[in-house]
Amino acid sequence: MVDLKVEIAPGVILRNPVLTASGTFGYGREYADYLDIAELGAIITKGLSLKPKTGNPGVRIAESACGMLNAIGLENIGIDSFIADELPLLRALGTTVIVNIFGNNQADYAAIAAKLDQVEGISALEINISCPNVKAGGIQFGTDPEAAANLVAAVRQATTLPLITKLSPNVTDIVAIAERVAAAGSDALSLINTLMGMAVDLDKKQPLLGNVTGGLSGPAIKPVALRMVYQVAQAVKIPVIGIGGISTARDALEFLLAGAAAVEIGTANFINPGIAYEIVTGIRDYLEQRNYEKVTDFIGSLQ
């Protein structure tokens, strides 16, 4: 049987390269009745902030051609409630846990990272830098190379946990951002986060989403994500985790071929809650049929 183990950060060795994307898998509990989540490479939690967050008002999800728009607004229970109420179940289930974190400023991010530093059962942090920096006029951390690098450096000082920085695609040059955050101390990169989009209600002559704009995800963004993953994997020496429109094992294999060390499954979880494990078995079957001994022999072999 092919060896599916991958290392996505120093010391973070996963049983296979399939993870679940933040915001699409809750805190893990929500999917535990549909599949054995310990059989996945890892789960990445819904984004967590220092304090509970209610998210955006109004319509928060809208379908689009080959995808969906979401304007949830990062609603979450807060880091303390996660540690007390959700993490014990994940420990009991034996799954590898990566916690996605976000904040309004560097201090928020660093404080969350420090809280999680010695918490049992957490393998790594994924830093969501697609958030407004309230101290810089609301510009997203992830669209400014200097702000992104400074943020990662601050989190690096606050924790010994491995760091994965999740990159925004809403930039002119994603490679420049990737190189800066890698130099600042990120152990790995995940990309892409959602593309900014909008929907309108033609009859009401109003924006469909309560927040007006939202993040576009699903199969529609796969070609953009694949291109960015390939470019970044060529430019940095740290592992890259591919995200964006992955709905089948073949989709996942394309990202691995393009240089991703692992992949995250997002919107597809809403359509088929067992899809992540189906993709694991699909990857295994594909590689075994082609006589691969290890998935790492396949990763990055695009010619």
N, C-alpha and C positions, 0 to 999 in steps of 0.2 A: 504494500500500500504506500502511496506517495506521501512523503513527509511534508506536511503543510505548515510547519512551524515557521514563524517570522519574528524578527526582532525589530520593533518599531521605535525604540529608544534604548539607551544603555540599560541593560538588565530587564527590560520589558519584553519578554519572549511570549508570544501568543501561540495557542495551539493551531490557529489558522488565521488567514489574513482578512477575515470578514468581521467588521465591527458595525454597530448601529449608530446612526448619526444623531447628534444632539437635537432635541426638540421633536423627534419622531418616534421615540421609544419610551417616553415618560421617564420614570425612575427605575424601569426594569420590571417592577411589580405588575404593571399593566399588561405585559406580554407573557408573564410566567405560565399562564394557562394554555398558551398556544404553542410553545416550544420550550425545549430545555435550554435556557439562556446560557448555561455553563458550557454548552457545546459550541458557542460562538467564540470568535477570537477575543472579543471584549464588548461591553456595552458602554456607551458614552451617555451620561445622564443629560437630562434637560438642563439648560443653562441655569446656574445658581448664583444668586446675589447675596450680599451680606444680610439683608432683611427681605422678608416676603414681598413680592411684587404682584400687583393685580393685573397688569397688562393693559392693552388698549381697549377702549369701549367700542361698541357697535359691531358691525359685521367684521369678522377677523379672518375668514377663509373664503376664497373664491376659486372655482375651477377655471382653468384656461386650456387652450389647445395643448395636449401632450404635457400637462402639468397642473400646477396649482400656485396660487398666490396666498401668502399668509402674512397677517399683520397682528400676530398674537401679542407682541409687545413684551416677550420674555417673561410672561407670567410664571412664577415659581414660589415654592414654599419657604425659601430662604435656607441658608447653609446649616443653621443650627437644627432646624426641623429635619433636614435631610439626614444629618449625622445620627440624630436620635431615633427617627421613625422609619427611615427607608433603608439606610445602609445595613442594619442588622439582618434583614432578609437577604440582601445581596451576598453578604458574607456566608449565610447559611446555605444559599444555593450554589456557592462555589464559583461564581462568575468573576471574571476579571473586570474591574471597574475603573473607568476613566471619568473624572469629574470635569464637566465643562463649567467655566467660571466667567463672570463678566462684572463690570462695575461702571460707575460714572466718572471715575478718575483713577489715577495710579494708586492712591491710598486704598481705595476699595478693593482693587485686584490683589494688592499685596496683603491686605488683612485677611481676605478669604484664603489665599495660598498659605498664609501662616497658620490659620485655623486647621487646615487639612494636613499640615506637614507631618504630624505624628499620629494621624488617625489610621487605625488598622483597617486593611481591606481596600485601600486605594492605591492603584498602580501608577497613575500619572494624572496630570492636569491638562485639559485642553483649554487654551485661552482664546475666548471669543473677542477679537479686536475689532469687530464690526459694530462697535457701540460708540455713541456720541461722547466726546470728551467735554464735559460741562465746563471745564476750566479753560477750554480753547475755543469757545464760541459754538460748541456743538459739532465740530468737525469730527468725523469718525477717526478713531485711532488707526484703523487699518488702511486709510487712504493717504496717510502721511508717513513716509519712511522713517523720519526722525522720531515722531510720536510713537510709532509702532515699536521701534527699537528701544526707546526709553522705557516704554511700558514693560516689555519683555525683560529688560534688565532689572527693573524694580521687582518683578515677580520672581526672577531668578534669585535675587538676594533674600527673598522672604521664605523660600522653601528649598528642601533638598529633593523634592519629588521631580521626576522627569517632566519636562514641559513640551507640549505640542501646541504650536500656534496655528490657529485656524484663520486662513487668509480670505479677505474679501476680493471678489472678482471685479468690483466696481471701481477699478483703478486703471490708469493708463498703462502702467508697466508693473505687472505682478512680480516679475523676476526681481526688480529693484527692492520691493518690499521683502521678498523672501530672503534675499541675501543679507539685508540689514538685520532682520530678526534672528537669522541663523548666527550672525556674528555677535548678536547681543546675548546669546546663551540659550536659544531654543534648541531642544534636543531633536525635534522633528517638526514637520509642517503638515497641516491638513488643508485641503482645498478641493473645491471651492465652496464658500458660503453662497447664499442665494443671490441672484441677480435682482436689482431693483426693477420693479414693474408696477403696473397700474391697471385697473379695470373700471369701466363706467357702466352705470345703469342707463341705458339709452332712453327708456320711457320716462324715468324720473329726472333725467338730465343731471345726474349726480354721480360722484365717485361711488363705486360699489363698496369699497372698503371704508370702514369708519376712520381709518388712519390715512386715507387717500392712496398712499403707496404701500406696497408690500414686497415680500421676497418671493421671487419666482423660483420654483424647484420642479423636479420631475424630468422625464425624458427630453423635454424641450431644451434643457441646458446642457445635455451630455456632450455635444461636440465642443462647446466652449470650455467645459470642465476638462475634457480630455486634452485639448490643446494646451491649457494652462498647466496641467499636471506634467505633461511632457516637457514643456519649457522649463519649469522649475526643477524637475528631476535632473535635467541636464546641467543646471547652473549651481546646485548646492550639493554638499557632501553629506547631508543628514537625510534620514528617511523622509519620504513624502507619502502621505496617505491621500488617496483619491476619493473625491466625493462629487456627485452631480449626475442625477438621472440614471443611476445604476439600478436596473430592474430585473436583470437575468444574469446567469453565470457568465454568459458570453460578454456582457457589458463589463462585468468585473474583470474578466480576463484581459480585455482590451486595456484597461487601466494598468493592470499589472505588467502587461507587455510594454506599455509606454513608460514604465519606470516606477510606478507606485509600489511601495513595499507592502501596502495593505489598502483596503477600501472600506468606505462607510456606506451603509444602505440607509436611505432616508425616506423619501416620499413613498416608495414601494411598500414600506411597512404598513401604510394606511390601507392599501389595496389588498394585501395578503400578509397577515400578521406572522406567518411562518416563513416568509420569503428569505430571510437572512440565512436560515439553516439550509434551505433548498439551494441557495447560491453556494454555500460551502460544499455540499455534495456534488453540485454541478462542476465546480472547479476541480474537485478530486477526480471525478469521472473523466473529464477532459484530459487532465494531465496523465492519468493512468493509461488511457487509451493511446497516448503518444509516448509512453514509456519514460516519462520523467520520474526521477527518484525523489527530487525535492522541488518544491514550488520556487525556491530561490534560484534554481537553474533557469526558470522561465522568466522571472521578473527582470524587466529591463532589456529583454532580448530583441526588441524591435530593430529591424535592419533597414 
